[in-house]
Amino acid sequence: MSDINAFIDEQIKSNDVMLFMKGTPDFPQCGFSGQVVQILNYLGIDYGSADVLSNPELRDGIKTYSNWPTIPQLYVKGEFVGGCDIVREMFQAGELQSHLEGAGIAVKQTA
């Protein structure tokens, strides 16, 4: 396993909810990352994040790791959930909240 895969694996395993994004939760650098941050913050979720813009190896590595071509990417309890469109659609349907609660993650708000 390469160093970047080991880093990604460690982040996913050590954070119940992990977001690989462009920018940071306080300063998202793209609208899609910003939308996922807004959803997670609205739900009151504690989550880890990694800025792919600050590390080109991570930016390429996460796409290979998940076999998913776009960023942001959300993981819950080690499982890849999806990107912005999937997360937004799940949130709007109430499925994201159910998925999180089913994984034992407390949700403070419901849509």
C-alpha positions as CSV (number, residue, x, y, z in Angstrom):
1,M,0.0,0.0,0.0
2,S,1.4,3.4,-0.9
3,D,1.9,6.1,1.6
4,I,-1.1,8.1,0.3
5,N,-3.4,5.0,0.5
6,A,-2.2,4.4,4.0
7,F,-3.0,8.0,4.9
8,I,-6.4,7.8,3.3
9,D,-7.1,4.4,5.1
10,E,-6.1,5.9,8.4
11,Q,-8.3,8.9,8.0
12,I,-11.3,6.8,7.1
13,K,-10.8,4.4,9.9
14,S,-10.1,7.0,12.6
15,N,-13.1,9.2,11.8
16,D,-16.7,7.9,11.9
17,V,-17.5,10.5,9.3
18,M,-14.8,11.6,6.9
19,L,-15.0,14.2,4.1
20,F,-12.4,14.6,1.4
21,M,-13.0,18.0,0.0
22,K,-11.6,21.0,-1.8
23,G,-10.7,23.5,1.0
24,T,-11.7,23.2,4.6
25,P,-15.1,23.1,6.4
26,D,-14.5,26.8,7.4
27,F,-13.5,27.8,3.9
28,P,-14.7,25.4,1.2
29,Q,-13.0,26.0,-2.2
30,C,-15.8,24.8,-4.4
31,G,-19.5,24.9,-4.3
32,F,-19.9,21.1,-4.2
33,S,-17.7,20.7,-1.1
34,G,-19.5,23.7,0.4
35,Q,-22.9,22.0,-0.1
36,V,-21.8,18.8,1.7
37,V,-20.3,20.8,4.6
38,Q,-23.6,22.7,4.9
39,I,-25.5,19.4,5.1
40,L,-23.2,17.9,7.7
41,N,-23.1,21.1,9.8
42,Y,-26.9,21.3,9.6
43,L,-27.2,17.8,10.9
44,G,-24.8,18.6,13.7
45,I,-22.4,15.8,12.7
46,D,-18.8,15.7,14.0
47,Y,-16.6,14.8,11.0
48,G,-13.0,14.8,9.9
49,S,-11.9,16.4,6.7
50,A,-9.0,16.5,4.4
51,D,-8.2,19.3,1.9
52,V,-7.3,17.7,-1.4
53,L,-6.2,21.0,-2.9
54,S,-3.3,21.2,-0.4
55,N,-1.9,17.9,-1.5
56,P,-2.0,16.8,-5.2
57,E,-1.1,13.3,-4.3
58,L,-4.1,13.1,-2.0
59,R,-6.3,14.6,-4.7
60,D,-5.4,11.8,-7.2
61,G,-5.1,9.2,-4.5
62,I,-8.6,9.5,-3.1
63,K,-10.1,9.1,-6.6
64,T,-8.1,5.9,-7.1
65,Y,-8.9,4.7,-3.6
66,S,-12.6,5.0,-4.1
67,N,-12.7,4.4,-7.8
68,W,-14.9,7.6,-7.9
69,P,-13.8,10.5,-10.2
70,T,-15.0,13.5,-8.3
71,I,-14.5,15.4,-5.1
72,P,-16.0,15.8,-2.5
73,Q,-16.2,12.2,-1.2
74,L,-18.0,11.3,2.0
75,Y,-17.3,8.2,4.1
76,V,-19.3,6.9,7.0
77,K,-17.9,4.2,9.3
78,G,-15.3,3.3,6.6
79,E,-17.9,3.0,3.8
80,F,-17.9,5.3,0.8
81,V,-21.3,7.1,0.6
82,G,-20.8,9.3,-2.4
83,G,-20.2,12.7,-3.7
84,C,-22.2,15.9,-3.5
85,D,-25.2,14.9,-5.7
86,I,-25.6,11.6,-3.9
87,V,-25.2,13.2,-0.4
88,R,-27.7,16.0,-1.3
89,E,-30.3,13.6,-2.7
90,M,-29.9,11.3,0.3
91,F,-30.3,14.3,2.7
92,Q,-33.4,15.6,0.9
93,A,-35.0,12.2,1.0
94,G,-34.1,11.7,4.7
95,E,-31.9,8.7,3.7
96,L,-28.6,10.3,4.9
97,Q,-30.0,10.9,8.4
98,S,-31.2,7.3,8.5
99,H,-27.9,6.0,7.2
100,L,-26.0,8.0,9.8
101,E,-28.3,6.9,12.7
102,G,-28.1,3.3,11.5
103,A,-24.3,3.6,11.8
104,G,-24.6,4.8,15.3
105,I,-23.9,8.5,14.6
106,A,-26.1,11.0,16.4
107,V,-27.9,13.5,14.2
108,K,-28.9,16.7,15.9
109,Q,-31.2,18.0,13.1
110,T,-33.6,16.4,10.7
111,A,-34.6,17.8,7.4
